[in-house]
Amino acid sequence: MSSESPDALVAWVNHRGRDLPEDGVTEDLPLLAGRHLTSLHIPELILLLERISGREVEVDRLQAGDFQDLRTIRAKFLAPAR
């Protein structure tokens, strides 16, 4: 894992997301379906996840829903390697 903490993910969403709830980003906030992020954000998000996790994201294995919300992103990309 890099020196960049998983909290960097929340900071990134807060910085780039649009029309975020006043009470802040939650683990189950629908990022793409809620139009807080767009598909144009995904490449930059992938790079961030690679920096945080220290692992390459296998883009050919991405599936619809992998970026649904913070909970899903953490489970898919930031959980300890098996």
Secondary structure, 3 states (H helix, E strand, C coil): CCCCCCHHHHHHHHHHCCCCCCCCCCCCCCCCCCCCCCHHHHHHHHHHHHHHHCCCCCHHHCCCCCCCCHHHHHHHHHCCCC
